[in-house]
Amino acid sequence: MEGATEMVTKPTPRSVTKGGWDARLWMLLFVLSGNMLIDALEVSVVLPALPGIADDFELPLWQVQLVMSGFALGFGSLLLLGRRVTAYWGRRRVYLIALLVFAAASLIGGWTTSWAVLVLTRIVKGMCAALTAPVGLAIINATFSEGPDQRRAVSFYSMFGAAGFTGGLVLSAALNALSWRWLFVVPALAALVLAPFAARLIPAQAPARIRPPGHGLSSTVNGPLVRSSVGAAVLNGTYLSTLLLLTFELRDHWDWDRWQVALAFLPACLPLALSSPFTGRMVERFGTGSLIALGAMAATAGYAFRLTPLAAESYSVGVLPTLLLVGVGFVLSFGALNMRATSRVRPQDRERAVAMYQSAVQFSAVIMLSLVAVVLAVSEQDRPALLLITAVGVVGVLVAVSGRGSDEATRQEG
């Protein structure tokens, strides 16, 4: 990006494959991965709580969904600027400040009686996550030596992120019976526990302003990146919108408790958490193009199923098939999309490419959640909103299929 800066860092300890990692490296990886888990948890933990929040603040669906989309808005809005922030201030300083601000915003959001303040804290927390998540990955890349060590560390880090969504639902099921406010307080406590370890373990680095390479966006943007960004945006936006609809349907139509709603969503996210360590092998075996196309088809089939007469039946007949199909869609395509996004990007442009990709993912959640909530408010029926979700899913399938031929040759590029 024009005017961006890069960081000149002091030498940091490198891991060695022979003899394994020492305790300090493992602790650093646990701290960074733990924070990644908290960031992912923030998305799912509020889902089952939305009806309770809506009741307490007397809000309609189109307004209460801001608790979810506000976090995504804050996340997406700061991603592209995060590299410049860390260049000026240094990774450790930015990471620690973001972690502490995240904790403070969580505590304020958990106990505020103002709806506007609650939404504002969610936006702030999203902005903090936009700093800690990419900085954590950058620290891993700088600390662990290239090759098997680095791939192993990144895989461990990503696994915690994949498990975070599932963990959020489990936490929501456990705490919702007490009060939805605890769902905001617990992540703050976790962040405060991580902070002193992060201060001790994250290597100190010297920020410096230097000129970036003389290349514009044309050196970063390419077909695989654009198609992957669209595919991931569709997958994330339709997925969260479907869960939003189901949250209120299970509560309003079937009178389910909030803890039941939380556990009901596990089939949609648990498969990804369990399969994430094997993503690399899947890509090596089948290629990114086939996995992405099949994943998009599976997820869209799940949305379309909700339009059939069976959707009005019991959970096992009317809801579970959708959740399982969406879960399969994520297992097949989530990791493949991440890998293909940067497969043809030069190493010096990769950080910017990842920020662009993740921004698309986050803003899709903002757009889809808002659209679906408005459509539902206007129609007062689920079907028009489901038609919208399914139509967007079909667009994702078309994009995936159109890019399959040109991207199929790329195997485990990331």
N, C-alpha and C positions, 0 to 999 in steps of 0.2 A: 504494500500500500504506500502511496506517496507520503513522504515525510516520516515514514515509520522508522523506528530505531531498533537495533539489535543489541543484545547484551554481550559484553566482554566479561567473561567469568574467570575467577581464579581456579586453578586446578582443583579438582574434586577427587575424592577417593574413588577408584574404579574397582569393580568387582572382578573376581577371578573365577574361572570355571573350575580349575583344579582345586580341590579341597573345599569347594562350596562357599557360601556366603557366611560372613561373620554375623554376630548377634546384632551389631549396629545396623548393618544393611537390612536385615530382616525387620528390625524395629522401624526403620525408616519406611520400608515398603508397607508395613502394617498401618502406620499412621496415615500415609497417603491414600492407601486403599480404604481405610476406615472413613476418611472424609469423603471419598468417592461414593461409598455406600450411603452416607448421610444425604448427599446431594440427590442420589437416585430415589432414596426413601421419601424425600420431600414431595415427589410427584404423586406417589400412590397413597401416602398416609392420610391425605385429606379427602380422598374420594368417598369412602363410606361415611365420612363425617359431614359431607355437604348438606344432607337433609337436616341434620341437627343444627348446623350453623344457620341455614335458611330459616328454621323455625325460631331460633333465638333472636335473630336480627329482623325477622319478619320480611324476608326478601324473596323475590321470585327467582326462578332458575336462571334466567338470563343474567341476573345480577350476581347471584352467589357463585356462578362459575368463574368469576374474576379471581376467586381464591386460587384456582388452578392456573388459569391463563395469566394471572399476574406474575407468578413465578417464572413461567416460560417467557413472558415479555421481558422481565429483568434479565434473564439468562441470555436471550437472543440479542438484546440491545447492546450488551457490553462485550460480547465475544470478539468482535472485529477490532475493538480498541484495547483488548486485554494485553496484546503483545507490546503495544506502546507503553502501557502502564507499567508492566514488569521491566521494560527496558529502562525507564526513568528511575524506578524505585528499587529494583532488585527482586528476585523471586521470593526469597525468604521473607522480606518485609511485607510484600504484597500478600503472600500466603497467610501470614499471621494476622495482619490487619483484617483481611477478608474473613478469616475464621472467627475472630472476635466480634466483628460487626454482625456476622451471621448469628452468633449466639445471642447477642443483644437484641437483634430484631426478632428472633424466635421467642424470647422471653416477653418482649413487649406485645407481640402478636397473640401470645397465649393468654394474656391477662387483660388486654384492652377491651373496653366496652364500646369502642367506636368502630363502625364498619370501615370507614375510610382509612383509619390507622391500620386495621388488619390487612387490607389490600396493599397498602403502602409497604408494610413489613414483608409481605410476600414478594413484591417487586425488588426490594432491597436484598432479600435472601437470594433471589435469582441472580442478581448482579454479583453477589459474593461467590455464588457457585460458578459463574462465568469466569471468575479469576482463579479459584482454587482447582477446578477440574483440569484445565489445560496447563496450569503451572505445575500441578502434580505430575502430569505426564511428561512435561519438559524436564523436571527434576529426575525422574526415572531415566530418561534418555541420556541425561548428563552424568548420572551416577553409575549406572550399570553398563558394563562394556558391551559393545556391539556384538551381535551374534546370538548364541543360545541364551546367555545370561539376560540380555535385554529383552528378547522375545518372551522368556519365562516370566520376567518381572511385569511386562506389559500385559501378558495373559492373566496373571494373578490380579493385577489392578483392574482389568476389564471384568473379571469374574465377580469382583465385589460390586462393581457397578450394576451388572446384570442381576445380582442377588438383592440389590437395594430395593427394587420395586416390589419383589416378593416380601422382603422384610418389612416394608412399609405396610402392606396389607395385614401381615401377622401382628405387627405392633398396633395397628388400628383396631383389630379384633380384640386385642387384650385391653386396650385403654378406653375404647369408646363407651364401655359400660360405665366408666367413672365420669368422664367429661371429655368432649372434643378438645378442650383447651390443653389437656395433657399431651396431645399429639404434637403441639407446637413447643412445649416445654422440654420434652425428653430429648429432641435433637439438639437443643441448646446445651443441655448438660453433657451430651456426648461430645460436642464441639469443644466445650471447656475442658474436658478430660484430655482431648487430643492436643490442645494448644501448647501446654508446657513441653510435651514430647516433641512436637513440631519445632518449637524454638530451639531445642537442644540438638535435634538430629538433622534438620535441613541445612545443607552446606551454605555458608555465607558466600555471597557473590557481589561483585562490584559492578553496578550499572554504569553504562557509558553510552553516549550518543554517537552513533556512527552512521555513515550513509548506507542506505540499503542498496541492493543490486539495481542496476538501471533497467528494470523491466516492470511493465505495468501489469494489469490484470490479464492481458492476453497470454502471458507466460504461465499463468496459473489455471485459468478457465479452459476446460476442454470437454469433449463429449462425455467421457465416463464420469467426470465430476458433476456435470450438470444433471445427467440422467440419475446418478446415485443420489444427488441432493433431492431431486423431485421424488424419486422412489421412497427415500427415507422420510421425506416430509409427508407424503401420502400415508405411509404406514403408521407413522406416529400420530398424525392428526385424526385419522379415521378410528384408530385404536382407542385413543383417549375419549373421543366423542361417543363411541359406542359404550364405553364403560360409564360415562356420565349419564347416558340415557338409562342404562340398566340399573344404576344406583337408585334413581328415583322410581323406576318401574318396580323393582323388588320391594322397595319401601311402601310405595303408594298402592300398588295393585295386589301385592301378596303379603303385605304387612310384616315384612322381615325386619328383624332387629339389625342394628348397624354392625354388630360383630358377625352376624350371619352373612351380610352383604360382603364384608371384607373377605371372609373365607371362601365365599362363592366365586370370587374373582381369581383365586389361585391357579385354576387350570389355564388361565390366559397368560400367566407370567412365569409360573414355576418351570415349565419345559425349557425356557430360555436360560434360566439360572442353572439348571442341571446340565445343559448341553454346551454352554459357552466354552468350557475347556477344550472341546473337540471341534470348534469352528474351523481352525486352520486345516485340520485333516479333511473336513468336508469340502472345503474350497479346493484343496489339492486334488481330491478325487473327482469332483463334479464341475469345478469352475464357477466363477461368480455369476455368469450370465444365466445359467440354468437354475441355480439356487434362488436368485432374485426373482426370476419369472415365476417359478413354482410357489415361492413365498407370497408373492403378490396375488396369485390366483387363489391360494388357500385362504388368505385373509378376506378377500373379496367374496369368496363363497360363504364364509362365515357371516358376513354382513347381509348377503342376499338371503341366507337362511332365515333371518329374522323377519323377512317379508312374507314368509309362507304361513299357512294356517297353523302349523305346528308350534309357532312361536308363542301362542297363547296357552300352550299346555304347561306341564310342570317344569321345574328347573332342569331336571335330567333330560327331558325331551325338547323343551323349547329354548333353553339358554345354554346349557352345557355344550352342545355341538358347536355353537358359535364361538364360545370361549376356547374350545380345543382347536378349532380351525385357525383362529387368530394366533393362538400359541404356536401352532405348527408354522404359520407364516413367519413369525419372528425367528423361530429356530432356523429356518431355511435361509432367510434373507438378511437378517439384521447384521450379522458379522460380515457377510459377503458384500453388503452395501458399504460398510465402513472400509473394507479393503479395496474395493473397486474405486472408491471416491478419490483416492490418492495414487492410484496405480500408474498414472501417466503424468504425475506432477514431479518436477525436479525437487531434490531434497531441500534446497534452500527456500522453496516456495510451499513446502508441505504444511508448515504451521498455519500459513494464511489460508490454504485450501481447506484444512480441517475446520478452521473458524467459520469459513463460508458455509461449509456443509452442515455444521452444527447449528448455525444461525437459521438455516432453512428448516431444520428439524424443529427448533423451538418456535419459530414464528408460525409454522403450520399448526401447532397446538393452539396458539392464540386465535388464529383465524377460524379453524374448524370448531373449536369449543364455542366461540362467540356466534358463529353462523348457526350451528345446531341449536343452541339455546334460544336464539331469536326465532328460528323456524318453529320450534316447539311452542314458544310463547304465542306466536301468531295463530298456529293451527290448533293448538291444544290437543294434538294427537301425535303419537310416535311415528306413524307411517311416513309423513313427508320428510321428517328428519332422517329416518332410515333410508329413504330413497336418495337423499343427498349424500349420505355417507357411502352408500353402495356405488353411486355414480362416480364419486371421487375415487373410490377403490378401483373401478374399471379404468379410469385414467391412469392409475398406477400400473395396472396390468399392461396397458397399451405401451406405456413408456418402457416397461421392463422388457417386453417382447421386442420392441423396435431396436433396443440396444443390445440384444443378446448376441447377434451375429458379430458385431464389431468388437465386443468386449470378451467373447468367449475364449479367445486365445490367451487372455491374461489369467495366470494361475498364482494365487497367493502373492499378489503384487505388493500388499502392504507389509 
